[in-house]
Amino acid sequence: MSANFVGVLAYLLLLWPYFDALNMLLWGFGLLTLLLLRSLHMSNGLATRAYQDKPRSLFWWLIIGAALTGGWWSATFLYVLQIVPATLEYVLLLVVIVIAAISLAVMVVIREYYLAFLFSSLLPIAWWSLVHPWDNPYSLLIGALTLGVAGLLMMASSGIHEMFKTMLSLSWQQESMSRELGQITNSLRDRNKQLREARQQLTDLANIDELTGLGNRRVVNKVLREEVNRARRAGTSISVVLIDVDHFKNYNDTYGHPAGDEVLRSLGEIMQNATARAGEVIARYGGEEFIAILPNTELSDAVRMAERLQTLVREENMPHRSSEVADRITISQGVASVRPTEDIDPASIVDSADAALYRAKREGRNCIAVA
């Protein structure tokens, strides 16, 4: 559009002294209208995606529009050739050649599109100059040069078109590779997320008691070791409460194992709700035994914790007609507390609480014994 518009201005300025002003303006208006219609057609083809739906139709309309524009220039040149001086003829031909050269940069995307313009603009001029040598002493030279320029532009268009195709192909390949890489990255991200979730599930399965939802013995060992080390560094006490359900085997024999599981689940919730301070851990230690790990807790506070548990279990009032202690579920507890030293074994604290629990059972159950 820009090259043709400049060409129209150049022709108007050069031919103004030789033609009627109105005719010149009509000529320029006609060419610019043709260019505008071509531009609108191309814009509409992009907007409506005609290059996907009707590519053949769009292609041929582009070819026809380019050929009409090139023909307009060659017809204009051949018409004024008989009127203007020879020196001006060369300038006018140069304008057409410059328009063809500039158009190469934007029209060569579709090679046939450019060739239609090139052949319709320069070949008629070259043919006319070659077959009418008597009109101008340099007609043969002008014809040969015009043919040569057309040939060079055609070769250049082929080279640039192939280079453009290669660049476009590489761009598509790069885009395809980027898309595939993105898909692979997303797939790996999803897979890593699945692996993390699976690892977390495995960790949960390894650390959580399936029946009560509390931690299991593996968690107890880990937490106890960490809290003992922390208490040793801080110089504070750590307490352990070991809890056992009284005559639980009799309960299972009387009410059945499903009912026994419900009792354990209820006790797990009671004990979980009884912990109030950060860091306190309630876990199922095995069978009907539970354990409470109480960091930074003195013996007296641990005993009060055990008493609160005993009260909560009694208030739950879960029937147990086969118990030798009471008509409801009761618990026996062993409490141990220590201020860790360098040589203390974390397991020894549990052993002390277990010895106290054993003594509570010997003393009639449903009570608390202190190591």
Protein Blocks (a to p, Z undefined) as FASTA:
>chain_A
ZZmmmmmmmmmmmmmmmpcfklmmmmmmmmmmmmmmmmmmmmmmmmnommmmmmmlmmmm
mmmmmmmmmmmmmmmmmmmmmmmcfklmmmmmmmmmmmmmmmmmmmmmpmmlmmmmmmmm
mmmmmmmmmmmmmlpmklmmmmmmmmmmmmmmmmmmmmmmmmmmmmmmmmmmmmmmmmmm
mmmmmmmmmmmmmmmmmmmmmmmmmmpcfklopacfklmmmmmmmmmmmmmmnopacddd
ddddehklmmmmmnopklmmmmmmmmmmmmmmmpmbghiacddfbhjbccdddehiafkl
mmmmmmmmmmmmmmnopacfkbckbmcdcdddddddddddfklcfklmmmmmmmmmmmmm
mnngaiacdZZ
